Amino acid sequence: MVDRGVIYLAVNHPSYLEAALISAVALRAQDAQIPIIVISNLPGLNHLPLERYGITPRCLGQSTAIPSLGLSRWLKTQINAYSPYDETLFLDADILPIGYLSSLWPYLEQGDMAMAADRMAEIGRCDHVAPEEVAFTLERLSPTTRHFNSGVMLWRRTTATDDLFSQWHREWQRFGQQDQLALARAIDVTQTSVIQLPNRYNLSPRDAEPLIKKGEAIAMLHCWGGKVSSGRFKKLAKRFCPEAVIAVDALFAQVSEPEPLTL
């Protein structure tokens, strides 16, 4: 049997840890066996009784040599180093699994890396990235280059994917802000072939709503755009995954609110 598992990253603020745990518990309701790891710099993570949901906490200690600014992307661009699995599914903390994911893993039979296209599916359409990074990227890549969304990443551990993550981290360090144009440049430099996942595996709630009304199967909602900090993520979770919200509220009620470590 292939060694595979799911990894979440939730740093700096309890709202992101709460969101990641809601997502993980919702995922556990769909798959009773898949290993799940939640990585955080919130020390209270280790005090939450997560064993009942088969969630393994990994709390980053003060000795970990990581920066406080840009921490989430510093970690995300080398998240492969934190995975013990042969096949890994990484999910942003603001992902809501609302459908079964068993059909996701077979995409790795087609290649070593798989992601869905971003809502702005070409890098030339990026309007949320610093102009200097956009200009830098467009000097190297065509505006029509595929713009992948890194909120859902599926990969097999190989030399090629390790090289991609290493290059991605180097490219991200050029500007130290958003990570997806850095990913596009890394894919180009390493000549990595990325399997494009159907959008149902990474779709915004706004784009998913008309499809849901039509009865189409959506696997994961990506609640980006500040929905975690605003509380909108939790409202959506109460709609789609109410049992997970109840469960995580109960977990947090058993411990004092975790605070971020000073790194």
C-alpha positions in Angstrom: 0.0 0.0 0.0 1.3 3.5 -0.9 2.4 5.6 2.1 0.3 8.8 1.7 -1.0 11.5 3.9 -2.3 15.1 4.3 -0.5 18.1 5.7 -1.8 21.4 6.9 0.1 24.6 7.8 -1.4 27.0 10.3 0.8 29.7 11.8 0.9 33.0 13.8 -2.8 33.3 14.7 -5.3 31.0 16.4 -7.9 31.6 13.7 -5.8 29.8 11.2 -5.2 26.9 13.5 -9.0 26.7 14.1 -9.6 26.8 10.4 -7.1 24.1 9.7 -8.5 21.8 12.4 -12.1 22.4 11.1 -10.8 21.3 7.6 -8.9 18.4 9.0 -11.9 17.1 11.1 -14.2 17.5 8.0 -11.6 15.5 6.0 -11.5 12.8 8.7 -15.2 12.4 8.4 -14.7 11.4 4.8 -11.7 9.3 5.2 -11.2 7.4 8.5 -7.7 6.1 7.6 -5.7 8.8 5.9 -2.9 10.2 8.1 -3.2 14.0 8.8 -0.5 16.3 10.1 -1.1 19.9 11.3 2.1 22.0 11.5 2.0 25.2 13.6 4.0 27.6 15.6 1.2 27.9 18.2 2.4 25.9 21.2 -1.2 25.2 22.4 -1.5 22.8 19.4 0.2 20.2 21.5 -2.4 20.5 24.3 -5.4 19.9 22.0 -6.8 16.3 22.3 -6.4 15.6 18.6 -5.7 11.9 18.9 -9.4 11.1 18.8 -9.5 12.4 15.2 -6.2 10.8 14.2 -4.5 14.2 13.7 -0.8 14.4 14.5 0.3 17.8 15.8 3.7 19.2 14.8 4.6 22.3 16.8 7.6 24.3 15.5 9.8 25.0 18.5 11.8 28.2 19.1 14.9 26.5 18.0 13.6 26.3 14.4 15.5 28.7 12.3 12.6 30.4 10.5 11.7 34.1 10.0 8.8 35.7 11.7 7.9 37.8 8.5 6.5 35.7 5.7 6.6 32.6 7.9 3.7 30.8 6.2 5.2 31.1 2.7 8.7 30.4 4.0 7.4 27.1 5.2 5.0 26.4 2.4 7.6 26.8 -0.3 9.6 23.9 1.3 6.7 22.0 2.8 8.0 18.8 1.2 10.7 18.7 3.8 8.0 18.4 6.5 6.2 15.5 4.8 7.1 11.9 5.9 4.9 10.5 3.1 5.7 9.1 -0.4 2.5 10.8 -1.6 1.4 14.0 0.0 -1.7 16.2 -0.2 -1.1 19.7 1.1 -4.1 21.9 2.0 -4.1 25.5 3.0 -5.9 26.2 6.3 -8.7 27.9 4.4 -9.7 24.8 2.4 -13.0 23.2 3.2 -13.3 19.5 2.0 -17.0 19.1 1.1 -16.8 16.1 -1.1 -14.9 12.8 -1.2 -11.3 13.0 -2.2 -10.7 9.3 -3.0 -10.6 10.2 -6.8 -7.7 12.7 -6.2 -4.8 10.3 -5.5 -5.0 8.5 -8.9 -3.8 11.8 -10.6 -0.4 10.9 -9.4 -0.4 8.0 -11.8 -0.1 10.6 -14.6 2.8 12.5 -13.0 4.6 13.5 -9.9 2.9 16.9 -9.2 -0.7 18.0 -9.5 -2.5 21.3 -8.9 -5.6 23.1 -10.1 -5.3 26.3 -12.1 -5.8 29.6 -10.2 -9.0 31.6 -10.7 -6.7 33.9 -12.8 -5.5 31.0 -14.9 -2.7 32.8 -16.7 0.2 34.7 -15.0 -0.4 37.7 -17.2 -3.8 38.2 -15.4 -2.3 38.4 -11.9 -3.5 41.6 -10.3 -2.8 40.8 -6.6 1.0 40.6 -6.8 3.5 43.4 -6.4 4.1 45.1 -9.8 7.8 44.6 -9.6 7.4 40.8 -9.3 4.9 40.7 -12.1 7.3 42.6 -14.3 10.2 40.4 -13.3 8.2 37.2 -14.1 6.9 38.5 -17.4 10.4 39.2 -18.5 11.0 35.4 -18.2 7.6 33.8 -19.0 4.8 34.3 -21.5 1.7 36.0 -20.1 -0.2 32.9 -21.1 1.8 30.6 -18.8 -0.4 28.5 -16.6 -0.9 30.1 -13.2 -1.4 27.3 -10.6 -3.0 27.7 -7.2 -0.8 26.4 -4.4 -3.7 26.1 -1.9 -4.1 22.4 -2.9 -0.9 20.6 -3.9 -0.6 16.8 -4.6 2.8 15.3 -5.2 4.9 12.2 -5.1 8.3 12.3 -3.4 10.9 12.2 -6.2 14.1 13.9 -7.0 12.2 16.0 -9.5 9.7 17.3 -7.0 12.4 17.9 -4.4 14.2 20.0 -7.0 11.0 21.9 -7.7 10.4 22.8 -4.1 14.0 23.9 -3.7 13.8 26.1 -6.7 10.4 27.4 -5.6 11.9 28.5 -2.2 14.7 30.3 -4.0 12.4 32.0 -6.3 10.1 33.1 -3.5 13.1 34.6 -1.6 13.6 37.0 -4.4 10.6 39.1 -3.3 9.4 37.3 -0.1 5.7 38.1 -0.7 3.2 36.0 -2.7 4.3 32.5 -3.7 2.5 31.6 -6.9 4.5 33.6 -9.5 7.6 32.2 -7.8 6.1 28.8 -8.3 5.5 29.5 -12.0 9.1 30.5 -12.4 10.3 27.4 -10.5 8.2 25.2 -12.7 9.8 26.8 -15.8 13.3 26.6 -14.5 13.0 22.9 -13.5 10.9 22.1 -16.5 8.5 20.3 -14.2 5.4 18.7 -15.8 2.4 19.5 -13.6 -0.8 17.6 -13.9 -3.8 20.1 -13.9 -6.5 19.0 -11.5 -10.1 19.8 -12.3 -11.3 23.0 -10.6 -13.7 21.0 -8.4 -10.7 20.3 -6.2 -9.9 24.0 -5.6 -12.8 26.3 -6.2 -13.9 29.6 -4.5 -17.3 29.5 -2.8 -18.5 32.2 -5.2 -17.6 30.1 -8.2 -18.8 26.9 -6.6 -22.3 28.2 -5.6 -24.0 27.9 -9.1 -22.4 24.5 -9.7 -23.6 23.3 -6.3 -27.1 24.5 -7.1 -26.9 22.4 -10.3 -26.0 19.3 -8.3 -22.4 19.2 -9.5 -19.9 17.5 -7.3 -17.4 19.9 -5.7 -14.6 18.4 -3.6 -13.0 21.4 -2.0 -13.8 25.0 -1.4 -10.9 27.5 -1.2 -12.1 30.2 1.1 -9.3 32.7 0.3 -9.5 36.5 0.5 -9.4 37.1 4.2 -12.3 34.8 5.0 -10.5 33.2 7.9 -9.7 36.4 9.8 -13.1 37.9 9.0 -15.0 34.9 10.3 -16.5 34.1 6.9 -14.7 30.8 6.8 -16.3 29.6 9.9 -19.8 30.6 8.7 -19.2 28.6 5.5 -17.9 25.7 7.5 -21.1 25.8 9.6 -23.1 25.5 6.4 -21.1 22.7 4.7 -19.3 20.9 7.7 -21.3 21.7 10.8 -20.2 18.7 12.7 -16.6 19.6 12.2 -17.2 23.1 13.6 -18.9 21.7 16.7 -16.0 19.3 17.2 -13.3 21.9 16.9 -15.2 24.3 19.2 -15.3 21.5 21.8 -11.5 20.9 21.3 -10.7 24.6 21.9 -13.0 24.8 24.9 -10.8 22.2 26.7 -7.6 24.3 26.6 -6.7 27.9 26.9 -6.3 29.8 23.7 -2.9 29.1 22.1 -0.7 32.1 21.5 2.1 32.3 18.8 5.6 31.7 19.8 8.1 34.6 19.5 10.5 33.5 16.8 
